[in-house]
Amino acid sequence: ISVFMSIMFPTIYGIALKDMGDEAKIGSAGLVMAIVGGALMPVLQGSILDWGGDGFADVHVLGFIPEVKFSFILPLICLAVVAWYGYSSFKTNNIK
């Protein structure tokens, strides 16, 4: 999966800035600042893992999901947003 994720940023960058005209500078600045989200995600995922404390005790979130498995909901949400953006771009640009 990581191999395919490597081409996402330039693809999203190009699609997002298409037809922006004079506002392309502002749009590109916003896209570059969005990279900070990639730096925050490991910290947020680690904080979910720390819910159980410092030891190896496996805390169950919602009563049945181990905290390690539950922490992967954060990347799932991010990749769902990327998938939605790709699908909406596909429909908007009528790509065949």
PyMOL commands that set and color helices and strands:
alter all, ss='L'
color gray80, all
select helices_A, chain A and resi 2-5+8-17+21-33+35-52+67-71+73-93
alter helices_A, ss='H'
color red, helices_A
select strands_A, chain A and resi 60-61+65-66
alter strands_A, ss='S'
color yellow, strands_A
deselect
rebuild
show_as cartoon
